[in-house]
Amino acid sequence: MTAVQPRHVQAAGFEVYFNKVVHFLTRKGISLLGTRILAVRGRTSGEWRTNPVNVLTYDGTRYLIAPRGHTQWVRNIRVSGEGELRLGRRTEAITVTELPDEQKPALLRQYFKRWGWEVARFFEEDIKKADDERLAAIAATVPVFRID
């Protein structure tokens, strides 16, 4: 069995500006389909780092999903296990638990159903039509965290 290589898709072009607009609106208290600003302390610097994220609620539990793969916020939250979700002036302290791959497919299906239009470009295939087998393969490259 071959090990899956960590995947990290960098923001580029229009996406950089889109993220800045989403970040600005969320800081002002305007959430687009559940967006929040995730703040996590840098694993080396200890300084707050922020990134817009989509918070998925599934069966009454909330999740953070990293469709770009092993990004800086993922690396930071793995080390700290905690962070903050911000919307406007409201700040919620959170702790997270990373899920194993076998628990991810149903969550990925829901995430892609809701935000597929936004994250489809991070994948080589049509993720909205991915079958269970394909979702299981994608799961190894997409970190998922349960918000405890």
Salt bridges, closest charged atoms under 4 A:
GLU15 OE2 - ARG68 NH2 2.31
GLU15 OE1 - ARG121 NE 3.41
GLU84 OE1 - ARG86 NH2 2.84
GLU92 OE2 - ARG62 NH2 2.43
GLU98 OE2 - ARG78 NH2 2.86
ASP101 OD1 - LYS104 NZ 2.88
GLU125 OE2 - ARG134 NE 3.19
ASP126 OD2 - LYS129 NZ 3.99
ASP132 OD1 - ARG109 NH2 2.37
ASP148 OD1 - ARG146 NE 2.84
